[in-house]
Amino acid sequence: MSRFERHLFICVNERSGDDPRGCCTSRGSVKLLDYMKKRVHEAGLKGKVRVNKAGCLDACAQGPAMVIYPEEVWYTATSEEDMEEIFLEHIKHGRVVERLQSQFPPRK
């Protein structure tokens, strides 16, 4: 049994400016992480939902990367509005936000 109902990992990896994949931090992931932490706290979900910084999730090319467990749903959120939609739909109601869901090629 998991310690938390949901566990969010948001990439705050930093890469050099010449890396073609870019990095989540340069695309605003720290601000988005802070926003999600604030919303979880405001909703009284601290202890049930954990929001963590993550190092590289190997998805920076798609934008700020986030994964939510136990569902293993990957998102690319680029704004506070996106994070709010993920918070309301996925965190509060358990519904995947398909328009923000990241699609990764299958593992080989």
C-alpha positions in Angstrom: 0.0 0.0 0.0 1.3 3.4 -1.0 2.0 6.1 1.6 0.2 8.7 -0.5 -3.0 8.4 -2.6 -1.2 10.2 -5.4 2.5 11.1 -5.9 3.4 13.8 -8.4 7.0 14.2 -9.8 7.7 17.4 -11.7 10.9 17.7 -13.6 13.1 20.6 -12.6 16.1 19.4 -14.6 18.5 22.0 -16.0 20.5 21.5 -19.2 22.9 23.8 -21.0 21.5 26.2 -23.5 23.1 24.3 -26.4 21.3 21.0 -25.7 18.7 20.5 -28.4 16.3 18.7 -26.0 16.0 21.9 -23.9 15.1 21.6 -20.3 12.0 21.7 -18.1 13.4 24.5 -15.9 13.9 26.9 -18.7 10.3 26.2 -19.7 8.9 27.2 -16.3 8.6 23.9 -14.5 9.7 25.4 -11.1 6.9 27.9 -11.2 4.5 25.1 -12.1 5.8 22.9 -9.3 5.3 25.7 -6.8 1.7 26.3 -8.1 0.8 22.6 -7.7 2.3 22.5 -4.2 0.2 25.5 -3.3 -3.0 24.0 -4.7 -2.5 20.7 -2.8 -1.9 22.6 0.4 -4.9 24.9 -0.1 -7.2 21.9 -0.7 -6.1 20.2 2.5 -4.6 17.3 0.6 -1.1 17.5 2.2 -0.4 14.0 3.5 -2.6 12.4 0.9 -1.0 13.9 -2.2 2.8 14.5 -2.4 4.3 16.9 -4.9 8.1 16.3 -5.5 10.8 17.9 -7.6 12.3 15.4 -10.0 15.6 15.3 -11.8 15.5 14.4 -15.5 12.5 12.4 -16.5 13.9 12.1 -20.0 11.0 14.0 -21.5 12.3 17.5 -21.6 11.9 17.8 -25.4 8.1 17.8 -25.0 8.1 20.6 -22.4 7.7 20.6 -18.6 7.3 17.0 -17.7 5.2 15.5 -14.9 4.2 12.0 -13.9 1.5 11.0 -11.5 1.6 7.7 -9.6 0.0 5.2 -8.9 -1.7 5.7 -12.3 1.6 6.3 -14.2 0.1 9.1 -16.2 2.5 11.5 -17.9 1.7 15.1 -18.6 3.2 18.1 -20.3 1.8 21.2 -18.7 3.0 24.7 -19.8 0.9 27.0 -17.7 -0.8 27.5 -14.4 -4.1 27.0 -16.2 -2.9 23.5 -17.3 -1.8 22.7 -13.8 -5.2 23.8 -12.4 -7.0 21.5 -14.9 -4.7 18.6 -13.9 -5.3 19.4 -10.2 -9.1 19.6 -10.5 -9.6 16.7 -12.9 -6.9 14.2 -12.0 -5.9 15.0 -8.5 -9.4 15.7 -7.1 -11.6 13.6 -9.3 -9.3 10.8 -10.7 -9.9 11.7 -14.4 -7.0 11.8 -16.8 -6.7 15.1 -18.7 -6.2 13.6 -22.2 -5.4 16.9 -23.9 -2.4 17.4 -21.6 -1.3 13.7 -21.5 2.2 13.1 -22.9 2.6 10.3 -25.5 5.9 8.6 -25.4 7.1 5.9 -27.8 7.0 2.4 -26.3 10.1 1.2 -24.5 12.3 -1.2 -26.5 
